[in-house]
Amino acid sequence: MTEPLCWEATYAIALALKRAHPDVDLHHVSLQMIFDWTVALPEFQDEPALANDGILAAIYQDWFEETIHER
């Protein structure tokens, strides 16, 4: 069983999104898409209303860094 995800776990969320959307072009991903995809993750268990642009941008940055380091 996987650990529940909350907004403060930006790196863990980024890894989950990377697994869920392996072929996405991050240059075309918006913060709204990050939000929608995060709250749709089965292991996500935080309050959606707690999200803000800073958290969503941190998730994007973690995801982006993970993607560029695998090339």
PAROKE-299222 format. One record per residue (C-alpha): residue number from 1; x, y, z. Coordinates in steps of 0.5 Angstrom, whole numbers. Layout:
NODE    k      X      Y      Z
NODE  NUM      X      Y      Z
...
END
This chain:
NODE    k      X      Y      Z
NODE    1      0      0      0
NODE    2      3      7     -2
NODE    3      3     13      3
NODE    4     -2     18      3
NODE    5      0     24     -1
NODE    6     -1     31      2
NODE    7      1     38     -1
NODE    8      7     39      3
NODE    9     10     32     -1
NODE   10     11     36     -7
NODE   11     17     31    -10
NODE   12     13     25     -8
NODE   13      7     28    -12
NODE   14     11     30    -18
NODE   15     14     23    -18
NODE   16      7     20    -18
NODE   17      5     25    -24
NODE   18     11     23    -28
NODE   19      8     15    -27
NODE   20      1     17    -29
NODE   21      3     22    -35
NODE   22      9     19    -37
NODE   23      9     22    -44
NODE   24      6     29    -43
NODE   25     10     35    -45
NODE   26     12     39    -39
NODE   27     12     45    -44
NODE   28      5     45    -45
NODE   29      3     43    -37
NODE   30     -1     49    -33
NODE   31     -2     49    -26
NODE   32     -9     48    -27
NODE   33     -7     41    -30
NODE   34     -2     40    -24
NODE   35     -8     41    -19
NODE   36    -13     37    -23
NODE   37     -8     31    -24
NODE   38     -6     31    -17
NODE   39    -13     31    -14
NODE   40    -15     25    -18
NODE   41     -9     21    -16
NODE   42    -12     15    -12
NODE   43     -7     16     -6
NODE   44     -8     24     -6
NODE   45    -12     25      1
NODE   46    -11     33      2
NODE   47    -16     38      2
NODE   48    -16     41     -5
NODE   49    -17     48     -3
NODE   50    -11     48      1
NODE   51     -7     48     -6
NODE   52     -4     55     -8
NODE   53      0     57    -14
NODE   54      7     56    -10
NODE   55      5     49     -8
NODE   56      3     47    -16
NODE   57      9     51    -18
NODE   58     14     47    -14
NODE   59     11     40    -16
NODE   60     12     42    -23
NODE   61     19     44    -22
NODE   62     20     37    -18
NODE   63     17     34    -24
NODE   64     21     38    -29
NODE   65     28     37    -25
NODE   66     26     29    -25
NODE   67     25     29    -33
NODE   68     31     33    -35
NODE   69     36     28    -30
NODE   70     33     22    -34
NODE   71     36     24    -41
END
